[in-house]
Every structure is written in structure tokens, then in C-alpha cells.
Amino acid sequence: MSLLGFEDVMKADPAAMTKAAADWTAMAGKYQQIQHRLENEVLSVTGNQGLWLGYTAFTANQHVSFTRQQSIDAQTEAKAVASIITDAKNDFEAAQKKLKQAVADAQADGMKVTGTGSVMFDVGALDPASRSAYHHEPDYQRECNEAAGQWAQKIKIYVEEATAADQRAALRLRRAAKVGDMMNEFNGQAVGGGDEADGKRAAELASRLKDGKTLSPEELAELNNLMKANSGNPVYGQTLLNTLGAEGTLLLADELEVRLNERGGKLKGEYGELQTNLANTIAGATRDTSTKFYQDFRKGLQEAGVKNIDARHFGGNTAPIYGYQTLATLLQHGNAGYGAQFLNDLGADVIAAERKDNRWSSHQFNGPRPDLVHDPVDGVLKLMGQNPEAATQFLDPKGPGAEDRLKYLLRDREWPTTYTNTLFGPPMNDKGTHQAGLAAAIEAASTGDVPGDNAHNGGPHTPAQARVMQGVIDALDADGKGSEVHDDLKMPIANALSDYVDDTHLILSEDVSNVQHNGAWEKNGEGHLGGSSDHIVRVMRGVADDPEAYATLYAAERAKAAEALAVLPPDPQHAPEDRDIPARQVGTALGAYDAIRTSVILDEKDDRMEWAEKTGEFASTVNGSVTGFIPEVGDIAGGLVDLGISEWTDHIKEDAQNAGNSKSADAHYAALTQGKAMAAGWGDAHHADPKTTSVVSQELGTGHTTGHANAMSALGRNGQK
């Protein structure tokens, strides 16, 4: 679209639009006066009331009646124009306000904004020393130029917003005035501005698309304009979706997906934008789940979600596409964020539908819909991964209707597969299932963080989050099968468990404070993990097949070990519980990690060396002092955390080599080696006497023996080193 000028937007006076709207409202009042005069003073004479009779009177009455109707239509048109101008004024003024604020903020950030909206760093405003630094430091120049580019982009967005408001108003005014109408009459059907009017117009255009008809480029641009401007408005969204209906909304979504992927199709960018705007409209309309609209729309989705949306196309019955698959596909394109309750309701409804009839298995490749979400359950869970509140609510075993949800998803669910048609014989099944959505939802639900945001910092966690993490452990280790973890889940579960390193350290070290808790527990409003170490060990073993997952878990524990060792009192007169017991517990936890690694090395067979190489690489590149798992305890822990990491890496490679040569290894004590290096570093940092340092190291070794033996037993490797 052709943008308004930057200066035009900055200097425009919206107050003039207020006056124009008032004038049009006044005009409607004048036409109403004309209507009343015609009714009271003219039609009373020509209207066959005995005052004027005959053919001439009849003809005059027809003309006056037509003029009266025109005065009524003129009122409708004038009121519509006033409403459109008022709505345009509000939209334009909002965009103008944001633009002016952006300019002021850019200037406060040291930028110069030109009359065309261009932004550049104002070098002239710098003091001499800063100016010299700017000219001699390329990094400083780059940062300033990047900041200028960001401000320019923000300014452009707000100019586009003002332009869109202007264009919406122009289109509405042309329709209200019936521009181009050969009859040249007032428009008695004129529609004003506002959210409901926008929703009706958008529904009119969208319905044509839904029915397979084509919109002109101008109409498509108008629909996108309406969608983008109003997607977060519930009145607009509910008007649009009510008109389309739930099934119609899914038909529209499918039509957009097909058109977006047409070979050689035109307007792909516009259809893609419309897809995002429709998803955002659903987000805005479903934010409030207490409305009648929401209840009706949800019921409609429950019915349409299990219908074959592709039945209207040739061949659509041979490879059906169900409504929930279409909806999950559409929602992936939204960027406005969906309400937690909407996602919970949708997830519950899709699971309820599949428990009646698991119909999601489908053809591996759908040409017209290459981005089709075959598994709507995993698709909805993926959305929850971006909304930790929704994910926690959905997966919390104490949440409404969620008592067995984790068990169902992790143990009982028959995950849908895809198949490929062959020229001869039955279809070939793709046995691999995909659980990336479940993985994202688990990580978000148990930590409260969006996966991939690098926000995990070791807690604290809410009781609900801890119940999710505990529920995952319990479900995975049902019947002692915690070592069987889907590939998609390994890294996310490792991330989540690392965020609970305070709890896993206590559990693995057999700390007495955890013995009384059989599962998740609460203290001072915070949630914690509980239970025996064997469950944790088996689940950690399950994820440890992924070398990065094991390295992530170990990085968290070594950071926790460094924290625990750093605060040990160096005075030899201290009681054992102050120093020796914590050191022993560090060793016990590290022993469990050595046992887990031993199990992987003994199981990996031909891949054990590759696993060891990758694990060492990942562990060496993760600096424990910046993993986020060390609270503010001073510099000592930061100095200890990476001591011995090089030796640790060498040890695991040696262990893998030994296991490869002899089918067993004499000793797998890489973590013990690093633990002892930390103990020595603790002694140096505290200037402890050698005997005290030796005691700490010995206690650590004693604990390691216990932890290693306990974990090996939990993994079914009794007596196997």
C-alpha cells in the first residue's frame, strides 16, 4: 500500500475530523426535519385525505413519498458517514500518538529523525570524548546504527498503522455514499464504522473466500486491513466468527492453506497474512471464556473438529482432513497469544474426541497442505509450550480433568502415525511418531518458562509446576520403565530436570530431608520434587541417550556441587554435619551421574565413542558458572565449577574406549575425579589445612561409592561396574 507521508501523519489535526463528524450528524438532523415537514405538511394534503383528489394528487403523492424516503435514507447515510469519520479519527489518532511517542523516544535515545521519518544516530550531539570513541570503535558504530534501524522500523510500523486507518475510512465512505451508483440516490443501507460493522464487512468478504470464490486484490487487501486492525478486538472477532460459524471458520482456514500453497498462485503473501490475522482473530475472540459466544463457538468446534473438512474437494474422502487438524494448523500461524483457558478447553476437547475414535493417522504428505498438523493433540500442546500458564494448568495432575492426563500422554496414548500410499499393495506405515508439542508443553508447564528462551534459573517453582514435573517422572517410570523416553522428549525433560537441580541434588544424595516425601511437596508456598532416587535415576538414564541432554543434566549438578562445596566451613573444629555430611552428599549425587553414564556407555555398543565425544564437547562448552543454577554465593563457587572438567571429558572418552574393548569398564569415576578437583580447589580458596581438605575429599569419595552403587542397582546393573 502507498504510505502516508511521515510529516502528514505527524502534523495532521484529528480535531478537524471531530468537527466533520459533528457536521454530518447535524446534517442527519436537518434531513429528519425535512422528513417531518413532508409528513406533517405535504403528505397530509396529497395523501388522499379529502383535501386534494384526482390523478394529479396521486402523482404528487408518489413524488413526495419518494422524496420522504430519500430524506430517511439521507439520514442513514449521514449518520453512517459521521460514525465512519469518528471511528477513523480514533484509529488515526491512536496511531499518531504512538508515532509521536516513538519519535520522542528515539530522540531521547540519541537519534535524529528527519522529516521523511528516516532515523540516524546523532553524532553531533555527543561530547568530544564520546564522538572520538564513536569514530574509532567499529562495534560502537554498529550498535548505534542497529539501534537507528530499529527505531526506523518502529516509526514505519506506526505510519503504516495510520495509513491503514486512512484506507479503511476511504473504503467505508465510498460504500456508504454508493460511489459509482448510477441511480444517484442516498444509501438507506449505509453501514457506519465501529467494531461490529468491521466484523460484518470482514465476514462478507471472508464468506466468499470460504465458499471457494475469489476476491479481487483490492478486496483481499481490505479484508487483511480489517483483520489486522481488529484482530484483538473481541466484538469484531465474535461478530466475524459468529457469522462464519465454527465449521465455516475451519473451511476458511483450509481454503487459505490450500491457496497459500498453490503452485504459481498469486497473492501468496496476502493469503499468508490473512492466515495469521484469522488466527489472531480467534485468539482475541476467545480470550473471555465466560461469554455465550465462547460456549457456542466451542460447541461448534467440537462438532466440526471431527468432520472431514476436505470432503468438498475431489478425492477428499479418500484422505480425510479433520477439522481439529485444520484448526491446529491455523493456530500455529498466530502470533497474538491464545488464552490459557481456551487452550485448555481445546486440548481437553481434542483428547476427548480421539478417545472416542482416534482418527488422526493420515497420509504422510498432503500436497495442497504441506504444513498440515497431522496430530492436533500435539499441535495444541505445542501452542501450550508458548504459554506456560496454560501448559501447567493442562498438565497439573490436580487440575480439573487432568488426573491421568500425563499418564495418558506419556504411557497410554496410541500416538498417530502417518502412512504413504504405494503403487502396489497396502499403504506403508511410518512407525515414527512425533511428540515435539508434548515436549514443549512439559518443559513450559514444569518450569514456568518458554522453551528456548534460556530463562531456566533453577527455580523457585510453584506447587503446580512441581506436580507436573513429578507427574512426568512418575508416568515415565511406571513399572520401572523410566529409561524408555521418546527422542523428542529427551532434551526438554533434561532442561526441565536441570531447573529442579536443588531438588534432584537432595534426592540423589539421599538427603534425610527428602525421605518423608513420596512425591511433590510444598514448603513456604514453593513446590518441590520428592520420592526415592531410583525413579529420578531411571528417568535421567532415559534422557541420557542424548549426549546434550546428559551434558545439560551434569552441568546443572556440577554447578550445584560447586555451590554446596563453596560454603563448607574450613575450620576443622566444625561438626561433621556442617562439612563432612554435605561433602558426602555431593559425592553421592555425582556417583549417580557416573552410574548413569556407565549405563549409557555399556548400552551404546558401536555408538559409545560418538556419544562420549559429543558429551564431552557439550559439557566443555557449557560454563557451569553461567548456567544459571548458582545463586549469589560469591566468587568461590564460580571458581570451583569448572575445575577438572577437562579431566572429566578425558575420562568419559577413556571409559567408552575401555567398554568398547572389554565389554565392561573397571571404573567409571569421571565425576568423582572432578568432584575431588573441586574439593582441592575449595581447600585452596579457603586456605584450609591439608588434613581438612583431605577429609572433604574422602567424604566425597565415600558418598560417590554409595551413589554409584544405588544408581546401578536402580538401573538393574547390580555388581556391574
N, C-alpha and C positions, 0 to 999 in steps of 0.2 A: 504494500500500500504506500501511497505517496504521503510522506510525513508532513505535518505542520512544521512551520519554522520554529526554531528554538525561541527566538525573540518574540514571535507571535504568541506562543504559549505563556511565556514569562510575563508579557505586558498586557495580555487580554484582561478585560474587566468583566467578570461574570455578573456584576451587578446590573449590567445592561440587559442581561438575559432575564433577570428577575422582573425588570420593568416590562420587557416584551411579553412575558408570561401574564403579567397583570393586565396588559392591554388586550391580549387575546381573551382573557376571562371577562373583561369588561365588554368586549365585542359580543361574546355569547349572551351577556345580559341584555344588550341592545336588541339582538335578534329575538330574544324572548319577549321583549316589549312589542316588537313588530307582530310576533305570533299572537299576543293577547289582543292587540288592536284589530287585527284581521278577524279574530274570533268574535270579539265583542261589538265591533263597529261595522264590519263589512259583511261577514257571513250571516249575520242576523238579518240583513236585508236581502241577500241573494239566496239564502238557504231555504227557499220555499216555505216561508213563514207567513205568506199572505201579503207581504209588503211589495214584492216585485215578482210578477209571474210571467211565464211565457218562455219561448226559446232563447231569447236574448238573456233573460235572467239565468236560465240553465247554463248557458255558455259562460257567462260571467262567473257563476258559482264554481264551475270547473277550474277556471283560471285562478281564481282566488284561493281555492283549496290547494291547487298545486303550489302557489306561492307560499301558503301557510306551511306546507310540508317542507318546502325549501328552507323556510326560516327555522324549522325544527332541526333539519339536517345541518344547517349552518351552525346552530348552537353545538351540536355534537362535534362537528369538525373543529370549531373554535376551542372548545374545551379540550379536545384531544391535542391540538397544537399547543395549548398552554401547558398541558401535562408533559408533553414531549420536551418542550423547552425547559421546564422546571427540572425534569429528570436529567437532561443533558447538562444543565447548569451544575447540578450536584456532582455528576460524574466528572465533568471537566474541571470543576473547582478542586475536587479531591486530587486529581492528577496534577494539577497546577501547584497545589500545596506541597505535594511530595517532591515535585521538581524543584521548587524554590528551596526546600529544606536540603535536598541533595546538593544543590549549588552552594548553599551556605556551609554545609559540612565539608564539601570539597575544598572550599577556600580556607576553612579552618585547618584543614589537613595540609596546607601549604601549596594548594593548586591554584592555577589561574584558569578561569573559564571564559572562553571567548564568546562573541555574540552569535556564533553558529552552534554553540554547545560543545565545541572541542575543549579538551582538558589537557593541560600540560603542567609539569612541575614548575613552580615559580622560583627559579634560581635567584632572581634578582632580590627576592625578599630575605635571602639568607644573610647572616652576618659574614664578615670576611673569612673567618676560620672555617665555617660550615661550607661556604662557597668553594673554598680551596679543597676541602675534603671531597666535595661533590665532583669536582673536576678531576681528582686524582684517584678516586676509588670506583672502579667499574661496578662493583657489587652495589654500592650506594646508588649509583645512577640507575642500575637495573631495577632496584627496589622502588625508586621514585617513579620511574616510567611505568612499571607494572601497576603501581597504585593509581597513577593517572589514567591508565587504561580501564581499570576497574570503575573509577568514578565516571568516566565517559560512558561506559556501558550502562551504568545505573541511570544516568541522565537520559540516555537514549530510550531506555525502557519506559520512563515516565512521559517522554514526548510521544512515544507510541501509544501509551495509555490515553493521553489527551486526544490524539488523532483518532483512536478507535471510538472514543465518546462522540467526537465530532461527526464521524462517518455514520454511527448508529443513528444520531439525531437527523442527519440528512436523509437517510433512507426512510425513517419513520415519517418525516414531514412530507416526503414525496408520496408515500402511500396514503397518509391522512388527507392530503389535498387532491388525491387522484390525478396526479400529474400525468398528462397524456390522454386523459379520458375524453373521448370525442363528444360526449354528451354535455360536458362543461357544466356539471351540476355539483352542488355541495354533497359531501360524503356523509351520509347518515350512518354509515357503518365504521366510521373512523375510530381507531383504537389509539389511546394515549400512551404515555410512557409508563415506566414502573416495572417492577419485578414480574408481576403476573402477566402483564402484556408481553414482556420479553419471552416469558415461558411459553405463551400461546403461539407467538410467531416462530420460536425455535421448534416447537412441536409440529407446526405446519410444515416447515421445511424438512425436519428430521423424518416425518412420517413418509414423505415422498421417497427419501433415501431408503428407508426401511422396506418399502414396497418394491425396491429394485429400480426405481425411476432415477433420472439423472437431474442434478441441479446444475444450473449454469455456474461458471466460475464466480460470477458476482454473487449469486445466491449462496454458494458454498462459503465464500468469504464472509457474507453477512451472518451465516449460521455460526461460523467459527468466532466471529466478533461477539455475538450474543453469548455463546458458550463460555468463552474466555473471560468476559467481563462479569458474568453472573454465576460462575460455577460454584462459588462458595455460598451463594445466597439460597437459603432453604425454600423461600417462597417460589423463586424462579424454578429451582430444581424439582420441587414437588409438583408444580404446575406442568412442567415438561414430562416428567416420568409418569404422572397420573394420566396424562393424555395418551402417551405411548403405551402404558401398561407394562407390567413386568416382562411378559413374553415379547411384546413389541420392542422393548429396550434391548433384549437379547438378540432379536432379529436384526436390529440396527447395528449392534456391536459386531455381529457376524458379517453383515454386509460391509462394514468398514474394514474388517480384517481381510476379507476377500479382495476388495478394491485396492487396498493398500499393497497387496502382493501380486496384482495383475501384471503380467509381463507387458512391458511397453505402455502400461497405464499412465495416464496423465494425472496431474494434481495429486501425486502421492504424498507430497509434503502437506497438502491441505487435509487429506484424509487422515494422515498420521496425527496432525494437530487436533483434528476433531475427535479422534480416538482418545487422546489424552484428556481433552476437555469433557468428553462424556463421562469418563471415569471419575474425573474431579467433581462433576455434577452429582454423581451418585454419592460421592463422599460427603458433599455439602448437604444433600437432601436427607441423608440417613444419620446425620450427627445426633439428632434428637430422636431417641427410640421410643418416646412416650406418646408420639402423635398417632392419630388414626391412619394418616398416610403411611407411616412406617409399618404398622401392623398389616395393612392391606398389601403393601409392596412386598413385604417379607412372605406373606402367604402366596402371593403371585409368583415369587421366585421359587418357592417350594414346589409349585405345580409345574412351572416352566423349566425348572432346573433338571427334571428327569425326562423332558421331551426331546425328541430329535429335532434340533434346530435346522439341520441340513436337509430335512425331508422335502423342502420346497424345490431343491435343486435336482437336476437329473442325476441319478445314481446315488443320491443322498441316503437312500435306505440301506444300501449295501455296506456303507461305512459310516454309521450314525455319529453325529456330533451332538452331545447333550448340552442342555442349557447351562448347567453348572460349569462345564468345561469352557464354554464361551464366556461366561461371566468371569471365571478365574483368569482367562486370557486377557479380557478387557481391563480388569482391575490392576494387572501388572503394569499397565501403561500410565496409571495415575501418579501424580506427584504431590497431591494435596494432603495426603494422610487420611486414613479411614478411622472412624470412631472405634474405640475398643469394644463397645457392646455390639456394634454392627458386625465386626469381625468374629466375635464370639458366637453370635447368633448364626452367622453364615457357616462357620466351621461346624457347629452342632447340627445344623440342617443338612449339610453335605454328608456328614458321617451317618446321620440317621437314614438318609436316602440310600447310602451304599450298604448299610446293614440289612436293608430290605432286599436290595438287589445290586450287587457290585458290578456295575456296568461300564466302568471307566476304561478297561483294557481296549486298546484301539490300534488302528493301523499306525505303523512306525512313522510314516511320513505322509503328511497331508499337504499335497502340492499347493492348493489355494490358501492354506493356513499353516505356513512353516513354523510359526511361533505358538501353535496351539498348545495349551496346557492340558496334557492328556489326563493328569491326575489332579482333580480340583481340590482334594483334601490337602495334598502337598502344596498346591498353589496358594490356598488360603493361609496355610502355615507359614509360607514364605513371606506373605504380607505381614503376618504377626511378628516375624523376625525384625521388621522395621518399626514395630510398635510394642516395646517390652511390656507395657501395662496390659495390653490385650493378650499377649502371649502368656504372661503369668496368670492372668485370670482364667485363661482357657485350660492351662495345663496343671494348675494347682489342684492336687487331689482332694482338697476340701472345698473347691469351687463348686457352684451349682452344676450338677450333672456331669462332673468331671472325675468322679470317684475312680473309675477304671480306665480313664482316657489314656494315660501314659502306658498302662499295660496293654491296652488295645493297639496303640500305635507302635509300640516297641516290640511286642511279643506276639500278639494275636492277629493283627491285621494281615490280610492277604493283599499285599501291595500289587497294584495293577501292572501288567506287563504290556509291551507293545508287540505287534506281530508284523511280518512282512509277507505280502502275497507272493506266491511263486507261480511260474507258468504251468507247472505240473504238480499235482499233489496238494496236500493241505498247507495252510499258511505256516511259516516258520516263526516260532515264538522267540522274542528277545528276552532271555531269562533275567537280565539285569534290571533291577528296579531302581528308582531314583528317590532319595529321601533328603534332598538338599533343603527343602522347605521345613521339614521336621527338624533338621539340624539347626537351622537358623532360629526357629521358634524356641528350641530348648535352650540355646545359648542366651537368647534375649530374655526368656522367662526366668531363668535361674540366676542371671547376673544383674538384670535391670539395664543392660547396655545393649546398644545396637551392634550386632556383629560387624567387625571390620573397622569400627571407629577407634580402635586402640584405647578404649576407655576403661578396660578392666583394671582395677586397682586393689584387688584383694578385699573388697567389702567396704563397709558392712552390708548385710543383706536383710531384707525383710523376712518375716516368718514365712510368707507365701513363697518367696523366691527359694528359700531353703527347702521348703516342702517339695517344690518342683525338682530341685537337684537331688534330693533324697529319693524322690519317686522315680527318677531316671535310674539311679543306682539300683534300687530295689527291683525295678522292672527288668533291667538288663541282666541282673544276677539271679533272676528267678531260676530255681533249680540248679544254681551254681554255674550258670552259663554266661557269666558276665564277660568272658573272653570272646564271645561272639558278638561283634559290633559291626554294623554296616559301614562300608568305607566312607559314605557321605557323613557319617556321624562322628568319626574318629577325631578329627581336628577340632570341630566345635565343642565336643564334650571335653577334650583336653583343655581348651580355652576356659570353659566353664569351671572345671575342677580346679584349674590353676587359680581362679578367682576365689576359691574356697581354701587356699593353702593354709590359712590359720587352723581350719577345722581338720583338713586331711593330715596335717602335721601331728595334731593331737591324736587322731585315730590311728595313724600308722605307728606312732611312738608308744602306743598303748598307755596313754596318759590316764591316770585314775579318774580325772575329772570327767572323762567321756564314758566311763563304764556304765554309769547309771542310765544312759540314754540309748534306747534301742533304735531310735530314728531321729528325725528332725526335731529340734527343740528350740525353745525361746528363752532368752535372758535379756532383761532390760530393753525389751521391745525389738531385739535383733534376733534373726534366725540363724541356726547353726545346724551342721550335719552331725549325725550320731551313728551308732551301730558299731559292729565289730570290724576289724581291719580287713578280714578276708573278703568282704563284699567290695570294698574300695580297691583292694589289690587286683581282684579279678577284672573289674571294670577298667582299671588302668592298664592291665595287660591287654584287654581287648582293643583299646585305642592305640597301644604302643606299637602295633604293627606298622603304623605310620611313623616314620622316623622324626618328622617335625613335631608330631603330637607328643611323642616321648620326650623330645628335647624341651618342649614347652612345659610339660609337667615337671621335668627335672630342674629347669631354670627357676621355676617358682619355688621348689623345695630347697634348692641350694641358697636362694635368697633368704628364705625363712630360716634355714640353718645358720646363715651368717648373722641374721638378726638375733637369734637365740644365743649364739656363742658370744656375740659382741658385748652383751650386757652381763656376762658371767663375772662375778666379783673375783679379782685376782688375789685377795687376801687369803692365805692358806688356812686361817683360823675360822673361816666361814663354815657353816654347817653343810653337810652333803646335799641337802635338799636345795640349797641355794646355787650350787655349782655342779656337783657331780651328777645329780639326777637329770638336770636339763641337758648336760653333755651326753649322757647315756641315751636320752630320748632322741637327740639329734642323730646319733648313730643308728638307733632303731629305725627311724624313718628312712635314712639313707640306705640301710640294709635292705629295706623293702624295695627300693628303686633298683638296687643291684640285682635282686632276685627277679624282678620283672624283666630287666634287660637280659639276664641269663636265660629266662624262658624264651624270649624272642629269638635270641641267638641260637638256642638249641632247636627251635622250631623252623627257623627260616631256611635251613638247608642251603640250597645253591645261592639264595639271595642274601645270606647273612652278612657277607662282606659289603655288599652295596648298602644294606641297612646301616651297618656300623659307620661307613664312610659318610653317609648323609646325616646320621645322627650327630656325629662329631662336628660336621660342618654347621649344622643348625645351632648346636649348643655353643660353639665357639663364636658365632656371630651375634648371639643374644647376650648382651652385657647385663648380668644379673642386677647391677645397681640401678638400671633404668627400666626394669620390667614392671615397676610399679608396686611390687609386693613388699617393699621395705618401708615401714613407717619412718617418721623422723626420729632416728635414734643416734644421730651423729655420724661422723665420718668412718668410724671403725668398721661397721657392717659393710659399708660400701667398699672398704679396702679389703675385706675378707672374701667377698662373694665370688670373686673370680680367681682366687688363689687355687692353684692346682688344676685349673680347667684344661690346660694343655696336656698334663699327665693323664687326666681323666679321658680325654679324647684318644690318647695313645693306647690306654688300657682297653677301651672297648674294641678297638681295632685288633689288638692282640688277642682278646677273648674270642672275637669272631674267627680269627685265623686258627686259634687252637681248637675251637669247636669244629671247624671245618676239617682239621687234620685228624682229630682223635674222637670225634662224635661226642665229646664231653670236654669240659674245661676243669682244670684243677682249682681255679679260684676266679671269681668274678667280683673283684673288690674295687672297681674304679671309683665308686662314690666314697668308699672308705678312705681311699688314698686322698681324694680331695678334701674329705672331712678332716683328716689328720693335718693336711696342709693349712686348713682354716684354723685348727687348734693351735698350730705353731704360730700362725700369724696373730692369733689372739694374744698369745703369750708375749710376743714382741711388742704389740701395740700397747699392752698394759704393763710392760716391764715386769711381768710375773717371774717368780723364781722358777728354774728349770723343773724342779720336782712337781710344783703345782701344774705346770704346763703338761708334764708327763702324765699326771693323774687324769687331767681332762682328756688327753689323747687316749689313754687306756679305757676310760669310761666310754668314750665314743666307740672304741673298738668292741667293747663288751656289748654295747647296745646293737651294734651292727650285726654281730653274730645272731642275736635274738631276732632282730627284724628280718634278716635274710632267711633264717630257718622258718619263721612263722609264715612269711610270704611264699616260700617254696612249698610249704605244706598246703597253703590255700590254693596254690596252683596245681596241686596234685603231683608234685615232684619231690616227695619225701625222700630224703637221703641223697638226692641228686644235686650235685654242685653245679 
